[in-house]
Amino acid sequence: MGNLMKKMNEQFNLELESGYLYLAMSAHLKERDMEGFAHFMFKQAHEEFEHAMKFYNFLFEVDEKVEYTGIKKPEFKAESFTDVFKQALEHEKFISKSIRELYKLAEEEKNYEALEFLGWFIDEQVEEEDNFRGIVTRFERINESWNGLYIFDAELGKRE
Ligand code: FEO
């Protein structure tokens, strides 16, 4: 397995890990009876597993092996509801950086198939960060007031 493919396999595992982190955040929110926020994070986790499967399928399509390297325990300590979503935004920034590094490596290795494949993720990360940034802005304006939190909870609970 070349360096790029090794890193693509790491990204596959990282997407699973992202899903696992969001499931933990979802449980944290559900424990605090914010069903809408919990639902939103649950859906986000599902999206991460879809991302993982895109890497999984790509690796098979280019005749590479897939290795499950293990998922680490989600580490986050949130002081507030705002804080949970801030940490999700930070996580997305970390994922964007990782995707950009993969893209750079694919350029260096002149792997055009991988570049094409990773182009979708470059766009997707712009969208992911934009979504979370918008949500964090709303949370900052709500400033943990229960009125605002319950209205926003109902809104995020509608995510399909
Ligand atoms: Fe798969 Fe939210 O990045």
Residues whose N, C-alpha, C, O or C-beta is under 5 A from the ligand:
A	BS01	FEO	E15 E48 H51 I95 E128
